[in-house]
Amino acid sequence: MTILSSLGRASRSAPLASKLLLLGTLSGGSLVAYSDSNKKEDQQQQKKKKKVVVLGTGWAGISFLKDLDISSYDVQVVSPQNYFAFTPLLPSVTCGTVEARSIVESVRNITKKKNGEIELWEADCVKIDPTNNKVHCQPVFKDDPEASQEFSLEYDYLIIAVGAQVNTFGTPGVLENCHFLKEVEDAQRIRRGVIDCFEKALLPGLTEEQRRTKLHFVIVGGGPTGVEFAAELHDFIEEDITKIYPSVKELVKITLIQSGDHILNSFDERISSFAEQKFLRDGIDVLMGMRVMSVSDKDISVKIKSSAEVVSLPHGLILWSTGVGTRPVISDLMEQVGQGGRRVLATNEWLQVKGCENVYAVGDCASIAQRKIMGDIANIFKAADVDNSGTLTEDELQDVVEDINVRYPQVELYLKSKHVRSIKDLLTDSEGNPKKEVDIKAFESALSGVDSQMKSLPATAQVAAQQGSYLAKCFNKMEHCKEHPEGPKRFRTGGHHQFRPFQYKHFGQFAPLGGDQAAAELPGDWVSAGRSTQWLWYSVYASKQVSWRTRALVVSDWTRRYIFGRDSSRI
Amino acid sequence: MTILSSLGRASRSAPLASKLLLLGTLSGGSLVAYSDSNKKEDQQQQKKKKKVVVLGTGWAGISFLKDLDISSYDVQVVSPQNYFAFTPLLPSVTCGTVEARSIVESVRNITKKKNGEIELWEADCVKIDPTNNKVHCQPVFKDDPEASQEFSLEYDYLIIAVGAQVNTFGTPGVLENCHFLKEVEDAQRIRRGVIDCFEKALLPGLTEEQRRTKLHFVIVGGGPTGVEFAAELHDFIEEDITKIYPSVKELVKITLIQSGDHILNSFDERISSFAEQKFLRDGIDVLMGMRVMSVSDKDISVKIKSSAEVVSLPHGLILWSTGVGTRPVISDLMEQVGQGGRRVLATNEWLQVKGCENVYAVGDCASIAQRKIMGDIANIFKAADVDNSGTLTEDELQDVVEDINVRYPQVELYLKSKHVRSIKDLLTDSEGNPKKEVDIKAFESALSGVDSQMKSLPATAQVAAQQGSYLAKCFNKMEHCKEHPEGPKRFRTGGHHQFRPFQYKHFGQFAPLGGDQAAAELPGDWVSAGRSTQWLWYSVYASKQVSWRTRALVVSDWTRRYIFGRDSSRI
C-alpha cells in the first residue's frame, strides 16, 4: 500500500507525464489496474471533501489544526514558517534562559498524528481574493528561481490566522534601528545583539562615555513583553555577564520607556506597582509619560509629555515592543470587503469576516465586532412576545433569557457589574419587586446600559488559541449542525444560529519580573506576586507546551540555567 | 578589593580623564592613597610580566590558554569568535543530532577559573608585523563605526593559532554555490539548507525532475567530515524526515564524490572498505576517481578520471569538504619571513616560526619542518666522539642515543619500521653481531634511511590540542628552563636545547558511519567497527568536552534524539 499511496499523492501534485512514468515502473498490469480503481475511489472521496486553506501557523492556526478532524476536510496550510513557536517564552530566548529550538515544534510533527494528511507550504500569502475564493502565495525561497514561483490555491473555507506585525506608529528610524520581538529569529538576533554590546564595550580605544553608550539597553513599551525582556536582561547581566565581563559591570544601564503613567497597565494596579518597585530596587530606570519622537543608530529622542521637553538618550540596543500593526495582505483584504481604514479585520461572533461568509479570521489579525443588543431590542421583544400581547410575562421572558445571554456576551458582564444574577432581576418596579409583565419601553430601559460592557479582546496567545480551537470544533460539527443548529435563537429572522457564538474565557495572565519572581492575575480577582508565583509560572508554562519534546526541552533548559548559568557565546 | 581591582582594570584601559573622574568618586583620601600605592605595585608587577598575544580560540589556542599559567604573563587574545567550538561534532549539528549551543563554550568562561585575567577581543588579526613585534586587528562589528576601529597590539611572544580556511583548489563556482563545514555558523546554515530542500521539493508547480534535483545532496570529499555528514544526513532522512515528508521520500538521493580510489583514505584499508560497503547498503552513491571541474547554482560538473569524460549532476545542496587552505594573514606573514609560496607556516620542532624567534604557530596554520638527521650527521658524530678517535665506541654511542631519539623523532619511526629497538642494533657487522666501534661512514650508512620516515602531521584537532598544551607547558617553565635546559644536546653548537621538542602522540581516530555504527582506528594497529564502536565514540566524545556544561548538553542532546528524534523546524 505504501507504493500505491505514495503514487496517489504523487499523482495529485505532479503533471501527467511524470505520472505515466511512475506507473510505467510498476511491472504487474493487475497492480496498475488496482491502483487505478483505488485512485477513482480516492478521487470521489476528494470531491466530497471541502477544501480548507489555513493561512498562518501561530497560536490561532495551530489550535485550529490540532483540533480539526482532518479526515473530513482537504486541508492546505500556507505559512512562512514550517514550525509553531511558543511565543510567551520568546523573552526567555533573548537572553538564553531557554533555547530557541526548545520553544518550536514542526507543524508537520504536530499534525502528523491526526487521521489524515495536511499539506503545508512554506510561503507568504500575498493576496486574498474572496470574490473568486482564491489565495495567491509566494514561497519564501527568494533566491531560488524554480522554488519562488507564485502559486494560487482555491478554497471552500479560508481561515486567516496570519497574526499582526510590528507597529512603529510612524516613528522615524524605528524599523532601521530597533529590535522587535515577534518571531524566533528576532529573539536570536537580540541575544547576539546583547552579547555584541558587551564585546564592543571591551574593545580598546573606546572612551568611557562610548562604553557606557554601548551598554545602555533601552526598551520602548511597558507591556508584558517589554517588562519581561527588561527583567530577563537584568538577570542575565547580574547572574552571568558580570562574572565573565567584570570590568564593564558598572557601566551597564537598562531603561524602560513607557508612554502611559504605569507599566503593565493591562494588569491589576497592585501588579503594576509591585513591578515598578521591583525594577526600582533592581536599578532598572523606568521613564513614564514619555513619547518616542525618533530613533537613530546612536540616539533615541524622547518627549516628556508633562513638560513637552525633548531629550536624547544614546543607546547600545533598543527593543521596540509597543502594540501591533496590520499586515499588508490584511489591509488589502479590508479594502476589498469594505472594511478599509480599520486596524484589524472585523468578524462577527462566529469569527466570520464581515462581508464574506466562507472566510474566517482568528487571532491578532481580527477582532470581533460585537452586535449591540439595543439595535435588536425590538426584534427580541417581538420574538419573545409569543402571544403578541405587547407585554412580556415572566414565562415569556424566561424562554428567551438563555438565548439573549448566549447571543450577546456583553449581557453577562453587565449583570456582573450590576451584581445581579439574571435579566429578570433588572425588571423590577420602583420598590425592587419583580414586575409581572413588562412592555417594550421598560424592557428597553432595563437593558439600555448593557452595550457599554462591549470590550474588544486583547491580542494575546490565549485569545488566539481559544478562537482556533472554537473554530475547529464548529468545523467538525458543520454538517451535523446544519440540520440540528445548536446556537441561540435568531431574533430577527427566526430559527436558530448554526453554532453558539465564540465566548472568551480568561484564565489570567502572568508577568515574570526577574530574580525568580513573577506576578500573576488569576480569575476571580486573585492577584499574587513573588517567588511562589514564579513556580506557578514554571508549571503553567511547562504544561501548556505543544509537545512532550518541547516540554522536556524547556524544563531541561530551566534546570541547565540553574546549574550552569546562561551561555554567552556569540552564535 | 573589588572596587580597587575594578579600578585597576579601568585605569589600564581608560584614558587619564576618566581615571581621575573615577578616583574622584572615592570619598576617603586614605583609600585613594592606598589605591595609588597598590597601583604602583601592580604596575611593577605588570612591567615584569611578558606580553603574550594569542591569535585564535580554536583547538590550539584554547589548549594553550587552558594550560598556561596566566599569572606569569599578560595575556591578550584576538579571535573573531568569543567561544570555543568542539569541531568534531560539527557534522552532528548539521542535522540536529546535537544542538550548536551544546558544542560551544565561552572563552571567558573557560579561562575565568585561572589565577589571572585574560583580555579577549572579538576581532580578526589582519596583519602580523614580526619586525616591530606588533599585530594589527580589526573588530568584527563592521556596521558600528565606533566599534570597528582597527587597533594594534604589541607582543613579547606571539602565538598564531588562527587555523585554516576552506580550500577550493581554484574550482570555479565553489565559493558561491557550496556549503562548507568549518564553523558553527556553517553547520547551522547547512541544517536550514537541508530542511529548505525538502520544503522546496513539496511546493506546488514543480516537475518530478525538479523535485528530484532539490533532494539531491552532493558531498565533495571523502574524508572524515564528508563521510560523517553523509552518514548524518542519511540517518536524518531515514529516521525523521520520511515520517514528516512521506510524499517525497522516494526522491531523495545522496552522492559522495571522492577524487581518490577510496573514501576515508587516511584510515586503515579495512575501515575504508567497511564504510564503502555500509554506504552501498544505505543507498548512498559513492563516486570515486572523480574530479570536480566547476559548480553552478544548478549543476556540479565532474570529470571521470579514468575516461576523461565530463558529466553534469543537478543538485539541491553541496557540501564541499576537501582539504584546508591558507588564511590571507598567514600568506602575508609567510611572504615577510621568507616562506612565500608555502601552504602553511613552517616551524621548528619547538613550534617556533622559522625566521622569527618569539613567534610560535600551532594547529592547522602551521607544520613542523623536521630537521633531517643526515644534515647533522657529521656534527652528531663529532659530538659523540668524545676522545676524537675518529670512531665511536659502544659507550660513546650510548651517551648520545637518547639525545638523538629526542631531537629527531623520525628515528623512532624508522626503528619501528625495521623492527629493532635501538640505534645500536643498526650498527652490526655482516653476520649481524654488534660492532665494537664504528667510523663515520658506517654510522652514516646505518642511519641513511631514517629521514624517509619524516611525516608531516595531519590537520586535526588532536594535533592542534597537543601542540597548544605543549607550548603552554614550555611557557610555564620558560624562566626555569633558561637556567636548567631540559632539551636534548645541541649537536652543532654545543650545550642543550631549552626544551624537549614537540612530539605528537596519536590516540587513534573515529569515523561515525550512521545507523549507530562507527569505525575506529586505535593505537597499536587496532581496528574496530560497528555498534560497540559507536558507544566507544559516545564515551570518548563526551569525556573530551571542554566543560561540564557542554558535556551535560551533548549527552542530553543524544538522549533527546533517541526519544524525540531530530527537529526539522526551519530556524
Interface residues (C-beta under 8 A of the other chain):
Chain A: S6 R9 A10 S13 A14 P15 S18 L21 L22 Q81 N82 Y83 E99 A100 R101 V104 E105 S106 R108 N109 K112 E117 E119 L120 W121 E122 A123 P139 F141 D144 E146 A147 Q149 F151 L153 V184 E185 Q188 I195 D196 E199 K200 L202 L203 P204 G205 L206 T207 E208 Q210 K214 K243 I244 Y245 P246 S247 K249 E250 W548 R549 A552 L553 S556 R560 I563 F564 D567 S568 S569 R570 I571
Chain B: S6 R9 A10 S13 A14 P15 S18 L21 Q81 N82 Y83 G96 E99 A100 R101 V104 E105 S106 R108 N109 K112 E119 L120 W121 E122 A123 P139 F141 D144 E146 A147 Q149 F151 V184 E185 Q188 I195 D196 E199 K200 L202 L203 P204 G205 L206 T207 E208 E209 Q210 R211 K214 K243 I244 Y245 P246 S247 K249 E250 W548 R549 A552 L553 S556 R560 I563 F564 D567 S568 S569 R570 I571
